[in-house]
C-alpha cells in the first residue's frame, strides 16, 4: 500500500478522454517518475492530485485519506507540495520572505490573523528559513527580490519553499523544462540530495530521459491517458511496448 | 520601541511630530500678508487632512498590500457618518460612543460587501464594489430617507430623544459634539507677532486617532498577516499551493480597511454633526484611490501624504481667483499681465482639478511609486555625493 493510491481515475474534456482508468501507486520513500509522450495526460493527472481538477470517477487516497473534493490549500496542508513547470514564487517579495511564508503556513494553518505580531518575533521561524536557504545554497541571496533571481535560482527557491514545509509527498512538474545543461545537472543533484537527506517521497513528471533515469526508482509510462506499464528504470528501458509508444523516437 | 523596528519607530515619531505641530507648520506666513492664503493651518482643513489620512491609510491596507482595488470605499465612510450622527441623536453628544459605533457598523457593512465582492478579483472586484457603493448611495438618497435624511442629509434636530444628555441646551440650541465636555469646535488661538496659530480640540482628537491608525498600520505591514497580504498580491497560485487560503485573508484586509473608513466617517460627523449621501458617491471613492496612488500605494507614509496633497489642492488652489492673480502679476506691463493671467487661470480656482490631474499624471508616469518614491529619489541624489559604500559581492560566483 503506497502513500499515494490512485484508482480508476477517468477525466473527459468534452470529447477527449484525457485520463482513462488510471491506476497508480506511489510507495513511500521512493522517487516515482511518470513519463509519456505529449498529450498522454501527465499534467491532467498531476492537476487531479493537487485538487485543481476533479475527475469524473475514481479515487485518490493520500496517506489513508481521500483528496478528492478538497481545495489545493487543504491538500497542501495534508502534506503534498508541488513544484511547477515555471517556478511559482512570490516574485515581489524577498527571497527570505518567500521561505518564511511557508514556515508561517505550517505553523498557523490555512488562515490565522497575526496582525500585530512582528514577522521576526519568533526565532524558530527565522532559523528554519535560514536553514533551508543554507541547504539550497541561497543564504547569501536572502535579501534579493525574488523576481531578480536567475531561472535556476528561482527553481531552487521554489524547491526550498516546498521543502521547508516538510511535505510527505513532493510533486514535480517537469522541474528541468527549459533549463540550460548546467542548471539541469544542478537540479538533478539537488533532487538527489533532497531524496537522500530528507527521505521525501517524490513523484516527478519529466520529458528529459536523462533526468528520469538518473532520479527515478519506479517509472509509470502513460500513453493516451492510460498507464501502459509500471516498472523499474532498467526494465522500462528495454520494454518493447514502451519503446514502441515513446522511447523509440527518443533513441535511448 | 512599541514593537517596531528602529526605522519604523522613527517614521512614527516624525508623523507624531508633524501632526502635533501642524498648526505651526501649516501656517508659515504671517496673518494678513499676501501669502496668507497659502496657510492651511485652520481647524476645518487640518481636520480634513488627518481624517482623510485615516481613510487613505485604511484603503492602503487593502489596495497597497493585496492589490484589490476597491472602488466603493466611500460607502463605508458614509455608513460610519450616519452611524455617528444617529448616536448623537439617540444616545449622547459624546463623540466616543459615536466613533465606536461607526467603526463597528462600517465593519459589519464591509463584511457583507466584502464577502460578496471578493468572489471575484481584478476588474470584476472593482466593478462589484463600485456597484455596491452606488447602490448604497442611491438607497441613502431616496428609499432610506427616514434613516438617512435623503437629499438634505441627516442632521440633528431640537427634538432629538438624547437618552444620556439633553435635547436642547438651556439657551434653546442644539448641543454640540464633545469629548467629556470638551467641545470639538473649541479652539485656542495663539498670537505670535504677526502670526496667528489655532489649536483646535477636534483636530487633536482626529490627529490622535490618525496616529493610532498609523501605528496599527505599521504593525499590520510588519506582521505575518501583512506578509500574507503581500503574498496574495504577488502570486495567488503559489499562495494556495503553500497551504494558505487567500480568501479569508483578503476579506480580513477588506474589513479592516472598511473599519478605518468608518472611523474616518465617524470623526467627520464628530467635527460637524451631519451626514449626507454625497459622502458615499463614487467620486468620493475615487478620491481615496487617487490619494493612495499619488502618495505611493503599498508604502506606509504615502497615503497620508497623498491625502494631504489632494486636500491642500482642493482647499487652497481652488480659492485663488482672477483678482488675486492680477494682484500677483501687477508688476508686469498690462498686455503681458493679462496674457500671463489668462495662461494660468485655467489651472486655479475652479480649474484646480486640472492641476491635480496633471500632477497625478506626472506622478503615475514618472514616479509609479508615488510621492514616496520621489522623496527616495531626492534622498538618493544627496546620498550619491558621499563615497559609495562597497557592495558586498555584487557579482555572484558561477556555480
Interface residues (C-beta under 8 A of the other chain):
Chain A: X50 X71 X72 X73 X74 X76 X77 X81 X82 X84 X88 X89 X90 X91 X92 X93 X97 X100 X101 X102 X104 X105 X106 X108 X109 X110 X111 X113 X114 X115 X116 X117 X118 X119 X137 X140 X141 X158 X161 X165 X186
Chain B: X3 X5 X219 X220 X222 X223 X224 X225 X226 X227 X228 X230 X231 X233 X234 X235 X237 X238 X239 X240 X241 X242 X243 X244 X245 X248 X249 X252 X256 X393 X396 X399
